[in-house]
Amino acid sequence: MATEEHLEKHDRQIAAIRDLVLQGMRLCVETRKDIRTLATAQKRTEASLKAFIDSMRAGGNGHSKGKVDLR
């Protein structure tokens, strides 16, 4: 293998590695966005669940019989 062919082979390998790194970086950015979206949704779900549990503790129709203790 001539020196020039050898250099061309390495240049192609370096280009392929660069493309893999760039694709990996794009995936990391997308994953971070997805995680942020999930975290926001989780916070809303937790708030909604807490409100539901609090409403169950308070009773629903004013009668003390139906009161549920979730502690």
OpenMM code with the backbone's topology and positions (N, CA, C; nanometers):
from openmm import Vec3, app, unit

residues = "MET ALA THR GLU GLU HIS LEU GLU LYS HIS ASP ARG GLN ILE ALA ALA ILE ARG ASP LEU VAL LEU GLN GLY MET ARG LEU CYS VAL GLU THR ARG LYS ASP ILE ARG THR LEU ALA THR ALA GLN LYS ARG THR GLU ALA SER LEU LYS ALA PHE ILE ASP SER MET ARG ALA GLY GLY ASN GLY HIS SER LYS GLY LYS VAL ASP LEU ARG".split()
positions = [
    Vec3(0.0852, -0.1172, 0.0000),
    Vec3(0.0000, 0.0000, 0.0000),
    Vec3(0.0897, 0.1234, 0.0000),
    Vec3(0.0658, 0.2109, -0.0915),
    Vec3(0.1460, 0.3319, -0.1018),
    Vec3(0.1101, 0.4279, 0.0098),
    Vec3(0.1995, 0.5184, 0.0370),
    Vec3(0.1784, 0.6156, 0.1442),
    Vec3(0.0533, 0.6988, 0.1187),
    Vec3(0.0312, 0.7383, -0.0047),
    Vec3(-0.0847, 0.8192, -0.0383),
    Vec3(-0.2147, 0.7416, -0.0140),
    Vec3(-0.2161, 0.6148, -0.0522),
    Vec3(-0.3346, 0.5310, -0.0281),
    Vec3(-0.3581, 0.5145, 0.1214),
    Vec3(-0.2491, 0.4989, 0.1931),
    Vec3(-0.2574, 0.4821, 0.3379),
    Vec3(-0.3184, 0.6076, 0.4014),
    Vec3(-0.2750, 0.7244, 0.3582),
    Vec3(-0.3287, 0.8500, 0.4109),
    Vec3(-0.4759, 0.8675, 0.3749),
    Vec3(-0.5125, 0.8304, 0.2540),
    Vec3(-0.6524, 0.8398, 0.2122),
    Vec3(-0.7414, 0.7498, 0.2984),
    Vec3(-0.6905, 0.6298, 0.3282),
    Vec3(-0.7661, 0.5373, 0.4131),
    Vec3(-0.7878, 0.5989, 0.5517),
    Vec3(-0.6832, 0.6569, 0.6069),
    Vec3(-0.6956, 0.7191, 0.7388),
    Vec3(-0.7889, 0.8404, 0.7337),
    Vec3(-0.7829, 0.9164, 0.6268),
    Vec3(-0.8736, 1.0311, 0.6127),
    Vec3(-1.0193, 0.9849, 0.6106),
    Vec3(-1.0469, 0.8763, 0.5410),
    Vec3(-1.1839, 0.8224, 0.5376),
    Vec3(-1.2262, 0.7738, 0.6756),
    Vec3(-1.1345, 0.7093, 0.7465),
    Vec3(-1.1664, 0.6619, 0.8812),
    Vec3(-1.1943, 0.7801, 0.9752),
    Vec3(-1.1127, 0.8829, 0.9651),
    Vec3(-1.1331, 1.0010, 1.0495),
    Vec3(-1.2669, 1.0679, 1.0176),
    Vec3(-1.3007, 1.0753, 0.8902),
    Vec3(-1.4293, 1.1341, 0.8503),
    Vec3(-1.5458, 1.0519, 0.9050),
    Vec3(-1.5322, 0.9194, 0.9000),
    Vec3(-1.6384, 0.8319, 0.9519),
    Vec3(-1.6532, 0.8497, 1.1030),
    Vec3(-1.5409, 0.8591, 1.1717),
    Vec3(-1.5453, 0.8794, 1.3173),
    Vec3(-1.6079, 1.0144, 1.3498),
    Vec3(-1.5729, 1.1184, 1.2733),
    Vec3(-1.6312, 1.2520, 1.2939),
    Vec3(-1.7830, 1.2468, 1.2767),
    Vec3(-1.8292, 1.1753, 1.1732),
    Vec3(-1.9733, 1.1631, 1.1500),
    Vec3(-2.0420, 1.0915, 1.2663),
    Vec3(-1.9779, 0.9873, 1.3192),
    Vec3(-2.0347, 0.9160, 1.4339),
    Vec3(-2.0436, 1.0058, 1.5572),
    Vec3(-1.9409, 1.0847, 1.5807),
    Vec3(-1.9407, 1.1753, 1.6960),
    Vec3(-2.0512, 1.2801, 1.6806),
    Vec3(-2.0638, 1.3359, 1.5612),
    Vec3(-2.1687, 1.4361, 1.5388),
    Vec3(-2.3079, 1.3769, 1.5590),
    Vec3(-2.3296, 1.2561, 1.5094),
    Vec3(-2.4590, 1.1900, 1.5282),
    Vec3(-2.4848, 1.1639, 1.6765),
    Vec3(-2.3817, 1.1223, 1.7482),
    Vec3(-2.3950, 1.1000, 1.8923),
    Vec3(-2.4297, 1.2276, 1.9664),
    Vec3(-2.3700, 1.3382, 1.9251),
    Vec3(-2.4006, 1.4670, 1.9879),
    Vec3(-2.5458, 1.5063, 1.9618),
    Vec3(-2.5925, 1.4826, 1.8406),
    Vec3(-2.7331, 1.5133, 1.8096),
    Vec3(-2.8266, 1.4296, 1.8969),
    Vec3(-2.7936, 1.3022, 1.9136),
    Vec3(-2.8764, 1.2152, 1.9973),
    Vec3(-2.8771, 1.2625, 2.1422),
    Vec3(-2.7630, 1.3091, 2.1913),
    Vec3(-2.7560, 1.3606, 2.3289),
    Vec3(-2.8463, 1.4821, 2.3459),
    Vec3(-2.8454, 1.5712, 2.2485),
    Vec3(-2.9298, 1.6908, 2.2553),
    Vec3(-3.0775, 1.6506, 2.2553),
    Vec3(-3.1152, 1.5579, 2.1686),
    Vec3(-3.2544, 1.5119, 2.1635),
    Vec3(-3.2934, 1.4450, 2.2942),
    Vec3(-3.2033, 1.3653, 2.3504),
    Vec3(-3.2314, 1.2953, 2.4757),
    Vec3(-3.2511, 1.3958, 2.5891),
    Vec3(-3.1688, 1.4993, 2.5927),
    Vec3(-3.1841, 1.6019, 2.6969),
    Vec3(-3.3193, 1.6705, 2.6853),
    Vec3(-3.3606, 1.7006, 2.5625),
    Vec3(-3.4913, 1.7646, 2.5425),
    Vec3(-3.6024, 1.6719, 2.5905),
    Vec3(-3.5920, 1.5431, 2.5564),
    Vec3(-3.6929, 1.4463, 2.5985),
    Vec3(-3.6985, 1.4350, 2.7508),
    Vec3(-3.5835, 1.4342, 2.8149),
    Vec3(-3.5794, 1.4237, 2.9609),
    Vec3(-3.6427, 1.5469, 3.0249),
    Vec3(-3.6149, 1.6645, 2.9704),
    Vec3(-3.6763, 1.7872, 3.0237),
    Vec3(-3.8279, 1.7821, 3.0093),
    Vec3(-3.8747, 1.7344, 2.8943),
    Vec3(-4.0190, 1.7232, 2.8718),
    Vec3(-4.0812, 1.6254, 2.9712),
    Vec3(-4.0156, 1.5120, 2.9915),
    Vec3(-4.0663, 1.4133, 3.0872),
    Vec3(-4.0654, 1.4677, 3.2292),
    Vec3(-3.9630, 1.5416, 3.2649),
    Vec3(-3.9562, 1.5982, 3.4000),
    Vec3(-4.0701, 1.6968, 3.4230),
    Vec3(-4.0997, 1.7780, 3.3227),
    Vec3(-4.2108, 1.8737, 3.3336),
    Vec3(-4.3432, 1.7995, 3.3490),
    Vec3(-4.3625, 1.6968, 3.2695),
    Vec3(-4.4858, 1.6184, 3.2785),
    Vec3(-4.4961, 1.5492, 3.4144),
    Vec3(-4.3841, 1.4999, 3.4661),
    Vec3(-4.3839, 1.4339, 3.5965),
    Vec3(-4.4241, 1.5317, 3.7061),
    Vec3(-4.3755, 1.6542, 3.6993),
    Vec3(-4.4122, 1.7547, 3.8009),
    Vec3(-4.5615, 1.7839, 3.7967),
    Vec3(-4.6170, 1.7944, 3.6751),
    Vec3(-4.7616, 1.8190, 3.6631),
    Vec3(-4.8406, 1.7006, 3.7191),
    Vec3(-4.7947, 1.5796, 3.6902),
    Vec3(-4.8628, 1.4600, 3.7401),
    Vec3(-4.8592, 1.4548, 3.8921),
    Vec3(-4.7432, 1.4858, 3.9497),
    Vec3(-4.7314, 1.4851, 4.0958),
    Vec3(-4.8247, 1.5875, 4.1592),
    Vec3(-4.8322, 1.7059, 4.1013),
    Vec3(-4.9206, 1.8094, 4.1552),
    Vec3(-5.0664, 1.7663, 4.1453),
    Vec3(-5.1013, 1.7067, 4.0331),
    Vec3(-5.2384, 1.6603, 4.0134),
    Vec3(-5.2724, 1.5483, 4.1120),
    Vec3(-5.1808, 1.4568, 4.1321),
    Vec3(-5.2029, 1.3460, 4.2251),
    Vec3(-5.2153, 1.3983, 4.3682),
    Vec3(-5.1315, 1.4935, 4.4047),
    Vec3(-5.1402, 1.5510, 4.5388),
    Vec3(-5.2753, 1.6196, 4.5592),
    Vec3(-5.3208, 1.6928, 4.4590),
    Vec3(-5.4505, 1.7590, 4.4693),
    Vec3(-5.5619, 1.6555, 4.4834),
    Vec3(-5.5536, 1.5463, 4.4113),
    Vec3(-5.6544, 1.4407, 4.4206),
    Vec3(-5.6542, 1.3780, 4.5603),
    Vec3(-5.5373, 1.3459, 4.6112),
    Vec3(-5.5276, 1.2849, 4.7446),
    Vec3(-5.5812, 1.3816, 4.8497),
    Vec3(-5.5451, 1.5089, 4.8374),
    Vec3(-5.5964, 1.6084, 4.9324),
    Vec3(-5.7484, 1.6177, 4.9262),
    Vec3(-5.8052, 1.6083, 4.8070),
    Vec3(-5.9505, 1.6154, 4.7940),
    Vec3(-6.0160, 1.4911, 4.8547),
    Vec3(-5.9497, 1.3779, 4.8480),
    Vec3(-6.0048, 1.2558, 4.9084),
    Vec3(-6.0008, 1.2656, 5.0606),
    Vec3(-5.8988, 1.3291, 5.1144),
    Vec3(-5.8885, 1.3451, 5.2596),
    Vec3(-5.9985, 1.4372, 5.3112),
    Vec3(-6.0346, 1.5370, 5.2348),
    Vec3(-6.1328, 1.6351, 5.2775),
    Vec3(-6.2742, 1.5778, 5.2748),
    Vec3(-6.2983, 1.4699, 5.2086),
    Vec3(-6.4329, 1.4152, 5.1968),
    Vec3(-6.5020, 1.4803, 5.0788),
    Vec3(-6.6028, 1.4139, 5.0278),
    Vec3(-6.6612, 1.4629, 4.9045),
    Vec3(-6.7937, 1.5321, 4.9183),
    Vec3(-6.8823, 1.4836, 5.0049),
    Vec3(-7.0175, 1.5376, 5.0045),
    Vec3(-7.0579, 1.6009, 5.1374),
    Vec3(-6.9632, 1.6236, 5.2247),
    Vec3(-6.9941, 1.6901, 5.3505),
    Vec3(-7.0273, 1.5954, 5.4645),
    Vec3(-7.0433, 1.4687, 5.4375),
    Vec3(-7.0699, 1.3709, 5.5435),
    Vec3(-6.9389, 1.3160, 5.5940),
    Vec3(-6.9272, 1.3060, 5.7259),
    Vec3(-6.8018, 1.2579, 5.7829),
    Vec3(-6.7834, 1.1081, 5.7618),
    Vec3(-6.8908, 1.0343, 5.7318),
    Vec3(-6.8823, 0.8897, 5.7095),
    Vec3(-6.7894, 0.8556, 5.5933),
    Vec3(-6.7975, 0.9316, 5.4886),
    Vec3(-6.7249, 0.8998, 5.3673),
    Vec3(-6.5795, 0.9434, 5.3681),
    Vec3(-6.5347, 1.0015, 5.4773),
    Vec3(-6.3985, 1.0527, 5.4849),
    Vec3(-6.2990, 0.9371, 5.4824),
    Vec3(-6.1956, 0.9526, 5.4036),
    Vec3(-6.0936, 0.8479, 5.3897),
    Vec3(-5.9645, 0.9005, 5.4452),
    Vec3(-5.8991, 0.8228, 5.5311),
    Vec3(-5.7691, 0.8604, 5.5844),
    Vec3(-5.6615, 0.7871, 5.5062),
    Vec3(-5.5829, 0.8617, 5.4278),
    Vec3(-5.4819, 0.8007, 5.3418),
    Vec3(-5.3411, 0.8126, 5.4002),
    Vec3(-5.3313, 0.8355, 5.5265),
    Vec3(-5.1981, 0.8520, 5.5888),
    Vec3(-5.1321, 0.7217, 5.6151),
] * unit.nanometer
topology = app.Topology()
chain = topology.addChain("A")
for resn in residues:
    res = topology.addResidue(resn, chain)
    for name in ("N", "CA", "C"):
        topology.addAtom(name, app.Element.getBySymbol(name[0]), res)
